[in-house]
Amino acid sequence: MKPWIKPLLIGAIALGLAACSKQGPDSSAASEAASSGEPTIGLAVSTQNNPFFVTLRQAAEAEAKAQGIKLIAVDAQDDAAKQISSIEDLIQKKVSVILINPTDSDAIANAVREANNAKIPVITIDRAVNGGEVVAHIASDNIEGGRMAAKYLLEQIKHQGKVIELEGIPGSSAARERGQGFGEGIKDAKDVQVVAKQPADFDRAKGLTVTENILQGNKDVKGLFAQNDEMALGALQAIQAAGLKDVVVVGFDATSDAIAAVKAGTLAATVQQKPDLMGKMAVDTAKQIIDGKQVPKSIPVPLNLVTKDNAQ
């Protein structure tokens, strides 16, 4: 071997290894799926620290398995930058369809455009995205859910008194829509005062600390609406620690922890979404797209109000 050939060979091997490392740990499996003709779906979920999204992911995985579809799920841990990187990785893997539950409806738009440029159909779940082309959006009617929460809360506090609203992640469609519905439902209650309306990012620990701070100046609060159950459960801890009784708390999602709290009488009600149905419907819709079928642009998932009378 001539002396100048050896360095060239070493460089070529190094470049090859670097290229492989950029493809991520699942690339070999995805490549096998692509070469075998097996359809592959990517699922980019916002977080797995919330039981709602754990259920959604598990239902999607179960449905994909039942339909003989490979599903690659990635967890953004509520980090928009991490989710963008994960979606780009799914694009590199050439999945057939990408299902996205956005962490931030604005921040994820460019990643959707990248998928559009790669000719990969995108379906959004639970939260919409503000940009790019989305083939279908699968979600509860969050505005109607906000109205349902307002109506029940007003009935329980007899249409008078101070109320707190805990908001989800700013910029997310779920936070905007649930807030819009709650605002519409409560606007005509003249003897009700919304004394605080603050984000707690759909997070239980933040729901606790934000409520603790609000209660310092509002010991006479009568009701609290949290835009998800995690924040509602955090708020309940703060209310109990403050020694307050008869504060009506309404959440959103109907997670197992929230339903247990409704049964125990600590949480007044929760607007029930159906994450298991969302996960199943998302995979079903992706399968229809893979099969070349047309799908509706908006696919609503039914809601229900869970109270102590009907909690199961």
Disulfide bonds with the S-S distance in Angstrom:
none
